[in-house]
Amino acid sequence: MGPQAHDDVVKDGPAVRAWLYFLCAMIFVMIIVGGATRLTDSGLSITEWQPILGIIPPIGEAAWLEAFAKYRLIPEYQLINKGMSLGEFKFIYWWEWAHRFLGRIIGFAFLLPFLFFWLTGRISRSLRPKLVVMFVLGGLQGALGWYMVMSGLVERVDVSQYRLAAHLCAAVLIIGYIFWVALRLRPANGQTLTGAGGFRASAVLFTAVVFLQTALGAFVAGLDAGQGYNTWPLMDGAFIPEGLGVMSPWYLNLFENALTVQFDHRILAYVIAVWAIAHAVAATRRFGPGSVTLGAGILLVTVLLQVALGVATLLAGVPIGLGLAHQGLAVILFALSLWHVSQFLPAPVPDRQ
């Protein structure tokens, strides 16, 4: 690698990578807060979307009473929480406000360093459009969050599971995209893996399946499917319970039948666990001791821990602590899967300014 390539690595290098990893950490925290907002049924407590003024919470008794009056107009209050005290309303309000506040803070945490790095010439030509895409995706995610909330303000007592799944999946894709861009900014080490095509394909497909499992988990959350069938390994008294296809047309069962959604989530967890075991064993035999085998091993341990955590969460009836840990580890598993894929790729040589 020549001197110019080295200069480009430094330009895109440690400071920019640290910033992108920090953004990933912030988005991870926001996903956890979003999960807590769901588990505490707080998501509909703020019935308006004010991108600018919404950063200021109610100040004073009159402002709180006004916010509470707006909440009392929606079906969730009238059918589920009728008689809720102002103190109870404040509890759910603060969760939703914190979730939205974090989104705004992440926007600033992106935009200000982005402008600084750009104006000081620390961002290479090839990286600029990727960063612009990140910013646009963040803005669209905020709009998607409000679109999700809107589904629970008129006729429903909760948000649409479809919109909730879209919101969570978008968050996971955004954190994955930022993490991947940061990974690809690492300095080139000249390492090339020969004969790794099959393992690379396995790692890529494994990552896609982990994302699919995360989407299924979002539908489980959206339908409160984890609140029922709290036994394992049997489900409703059988490994394959009755009632998986009671809805018509049949495909609605995949998204609206709580029994089917939880069953699919279970089965795919088994598939992922077996896949991770087979991948780790094959990597050990093919590559021996080294970074790739270590990566496959870390993935395997994380998968087994996630399966155990999922079972514990189910058996306990989805307490908030276990539920958030399960959701958070799912995001970590997705990120680790991306990292493992990157192990099969040589670090790119950055372009010139």
Helices and strands as residue ranges (DSSP letters): H 3-12, H 14-39, G 53-55, H 61-71, H 75-75, I 76-80, H 86-119, H 128-150, H 161-183, H 197-222, G 225-227, G 250-252, H 253-256, H 258-287, H 291-315, H 320-342
